[in-house]
Amino acid sequence: RNNVGASGKIYFGTKQGYPDAKEKREDYPGGYPLVYDPKTGETKVYPIPVRHHGINSITPDEARGVAYISTCSDGRPGPGESSIFLILDLKTGKYRELIDTKHIYGFIVIDHLGRAYHPLLGGEIARYDPKTDKLEKLKQTIDGQPPTIDKNLVAQPSGHPINWDISPDGKTLYSVPMSTNKLYAYDLTGTGDTLTGRDLGLLVPAGLDPDCRAMCVGPRGKVWASVTRSPPLGINV
């Protein structure tokens, strides 16, 4: 996922590459974080943070001079998937690893207090607070209940892609697990070790086998989602 900083610079990254039948995964060195400045037309390229990993998402906190990065390992999603949650110092280009989340295709958001969030395999959520320099592992509830594998998909032991974005005031996290057909909202203003979530309802009518690959929150707080669904003829639209 790409993001735009307060300066207007665009933060993005490259994947690690997938080999054909005559190649090895080790032939591909890994993905690079990049920052494009539309004012100058220049792009700054940072070193590969984790060898043979691609860049899955990058979220800047320009006020603190850092960007948070989520990598994806050289294998396709499956058992043993590795996804490293890192801090990039935008001035020095140095990295600091926070945790191997093991969560496929994790996105990163920053709340109103400057804390960065990344999903963890199994349903917990990592939260890094730059003020205290501490990483927490938070539990979550949805409508007062722990998430379930079959209903919410966020607690799957093998992981499930989850679309994340945050409200303009940084106080609400919106979430759409790729195949759930549900939009969820989490309150980021609470205290304690549990994020409280709410089920906001269906994205599309039930029974249409939905698949959400993109979701964002606009500058006025409206949530947008791109969803494909399977009609009776079996063709996704």
Secondary structure, 3 states (H helix, E strand, C coil): CCEECCCCCEEEECCCCCCCCCCCHHHCCCCCEEEEECCCCEEEECCCCCCCCEEEEEEEEHHHCEEEEEEECCCCCCCCCCCEEEEEECCCCCEEEEEECCCCCCCCEECCCCCEEEECCCCCEEEEECCCCEEEEEEEEECCECCCCCCCCCCCCCCCCEEEEECCCCCEEEEEECCCCEEEEEECCCCCCEEEEEEEEECCCCCCCCEEEEEEECCCCCEEEEEECCCCCCCCC
